[in-house]
Amino acid sequence: MGKATIKIIFSLAASLVLFVSGCSSGQEPGSAPITPQEKPEIEVFSKTMELNKIVDLDTMKLRIINVSLVRNTDPDPDAPLGKIALGIEIGNTSDKDVLFYPEDFEMTIDGKEIASPDLTLTSSLGGTYPPQRVQQGFITFPIKEKEVTSVKELHLTIPPTTDQDGTATEAKEYTIVIDDLEA
């Protein structure tokens, strides 16, 4: 396995562990049940919202499957304050090969911070898409300006596509409004 694949698998496993630990009851097997007055407060570190939104890019279709907010648990002061991950599916709907690089997305968060994807935590999705090819993956954006506790609006700048004849489409703007998603 390549180093990038191992990093992706490790990142997914770490996210799953954080998610599961945030959702667990905190009770040890075989221990006495915790009464509501004694139950410790469990802090949730991630939250996912299903979207299933389609963005038509002329020769391509992009389906935004879900969006996840992940709060930082790293004590390193240089670590990002959190991450936003988009689960996506990309399909070439044309009859020609199309070049597309979702790694070039940019995201504005609540009208303030502009973030670019962290390629070490992003699926390898860029390159040539033959006709009718569909690929799924995720794009992860580190958040450096504010703590990810709640996000209300994400504004994506989607890079242009270029077909095998050199014809390019324009970049697209797409806004995701998030209702009550807190990490």
C-alpha positions in Angstrom: 0.0 0.0 0.0 1.2 3.5 -0.7 1.9 6.0 2.0 -1.1 8.2 1.0 -3.5 5.2 1.2 -2.1 4.3 4.7 -2.6 7.9 5.8 -6.1 8.0 4.5 -7.0 4.7 6.2 -5.4 5.9 9.5 -7.2 9.2 9.3 -10.6 7.5 8.7 -9.9 5.1 11.6 -8.9 8.0 13.9 -12.1 9.9 12.9 -14.2 6.8 13.5 -12.6 6.3 16.9 -13.2 9.9 17.9 -16.8 9.7 16.7 -17.5 6.4 18.5 -15.8 7.7 21.7 -18.0 10.8 21.5 -21.1 8.6 21.2 -20.2 6.0 23.7 -21.9 5.8 27.1 -18.6 6.0 29.0 -19.5 2.9 31.1 -17.0 0.2 31.6 -18.2 -3.4 31.0 -19.2 -5.1 34.3 -19.4 -1.8 36.2 -22.5 -0.6 38.0 -25.0 1.4 36.0 -24.6 5.2 36.2 -27.6 7.0 37.5 -28.7 10.2 35.6 -27.3 12.3 38.5 -23.9 10.7 38.2 -23.7 10.4 34.5 -20.5 12.3 33.3 -20.9 14.9 30.5 -19.7 13.4 27.2 -18.2 15.9 24.9 -18.9 15.3 21.2 -16.0 16.0 18.8 -17.6 15.4 15.5 -21.0 15.6 13.7 -22.1 14.6 10.2 -25.1 15.9 8.2 -26.4 14.0 5.2 -26.9 16.4 2.2 -27.2 14.5 -1.1 -27.0 17.7 -3.1 -26.3 17.6 -6.8 -24.1 20.3 -8.4 -24.3 20.4 -12.3 -20.9 21.3 -13.7 -22.0 21.0 -17.4 -19.8 18.0 -18.3 -19.6 16.7 -14.8 -22.0 16.2 -11.9 -20.9 16.5 -8.3 -23.0 15.0 -5.5 -22.2 16.3 -2.1 -23.1 13.3 0.0 -22.5 14.7 3.5 -20.6 17.3 5.5 -18.8 16.6 8.8 -17.5 19.0 11.4 -14.6 17.7 13.4 -13.3 19.7 16.4 -9.6 19.7 17.2 -8.4 17.5 20.0 -4.7 18.0 19.3 -2.9 20.1 22.0 -0.3 21.4 19.5 -0.8 25.2 19.3 0.0 25.0 15.5 -2.7 22.4 14.8 -5.9 23.6 13.0 -8.8 24.4 15.3 -10.9 21.8 13.4 -11.7 20.3 10.1 -14.7 20.2 7.7 -14.9 17.1 5.5 -17.1 16.8 2.4 -18.1 13.3 1.3 -18.5 13.6 -2.5 -19.2 11.6 -5.6 -18.0 12.9 -9.0 -19.3 11.6 -12.4 -18.4 12.5 -16.0 -21.7 12.8 -17.8 -20.1 13.7 -21.2 -18.9 11.5 -24.0 -15.3 12.8 -23.7 -12.5 12.5 -21.2 -12.6 15.4 -18.7 -9.8 16.7 -16.4 -11.1 17.7 -13.0 -9.2 18.5 -9.8 -11.4 18.7 -6.7 -8.3 19.2 -4.7 -8.4 22.8 -6.0 -11.7 23.5 -4.2 -11.8 26.6 -1.9 -14.2 27.0 0.9 -15.4 30.1 2.7 -16.8 29.4 6.1 -19.6 31.6 7.4 -18.4 34.3 5.0 -15.0 34.6 6.7 -12.2 32.1 6.4 -11.1 30.8 3.0 -9.6 27.3 3.3 -8.0 25.0 0.8 -8.1 21.2 1.2 -5.5 19.3 3.2 -4.2 16.9 0.6 -2.8 14.5 3.2 -6.4 14.0 4.5 -8.2 14.1 1.2 -9.0 11.3 -1.3 -7.1 11.3 -4.5 -9.8 12.4 -6.8 -8.1 14.6 -9.4 -7.2 13.7 -12.9 -8.8 12.4 -16.1 -12.4 11.2 -15.9 -13.3 9.0 -18.8 -16.9 9.1 -20.1 -19.4 7.8 -17.5 -16.8 7.4 -14.8 -18.0 7.9 -11.2 -15.7 8.1 -8.2 -16.4 8.7 -4.5 -14.2 10.1 -1.9 -13.8 13.0 0.6 -12.2 16.4 0.7 -11.0 17.7 4.1 -10.5 21.4 4.9 -8.5 22.5 7.9 -10.0 25.4 9.9 -7.5 27.8 11.3 -9.4 31.0 12.1 -12.1 29.9 14.5 -13.0 26.8 16.5 -15.3 24.5 14.7 -18.2 24.3 17.1 -20.9 25.4 14.8 -21.0 26.3 11.1 -24.0 27.8 9.4 -22.9 28.3 5.8 -20.2 26.9 3.5 -19.5 28.5 0.2 -17.6 26.3 -2.2 -15.6 27.5 -5.2 -15.5 24.5 -7.6 -12.6 24.5 -10.1 -13.3 24.5 -13.8 -13.2 21.3 -15.9 -11.4 20.8 -19.2 -12.4 18.2 -21.8 -10.0 16.3 -24.1 -10.5 19.0 -26.8 -9.2 21.7 -24.4 -12.6 23.2 -23.9 -12.9 24.6 -20.3 -15.9 25.3 -18.2 -16.0 28.2 -15.8 -15.5 27.7 -12.0 -18.8 27.3 -10.1 -19.9 28.8 -6.8 -22.1 26.7 -4.6 -23.4 27.4 -1.1 -24.3 24.8 1.5 -26.6 26.0 4.3 -26.3 23.9 7.4 -29.1 23.7 9.9 -28.3 22.9 13.5 -25.0 21.1 12.9 -22.7 21.5 15.8 -19.5 19.6 16.8 
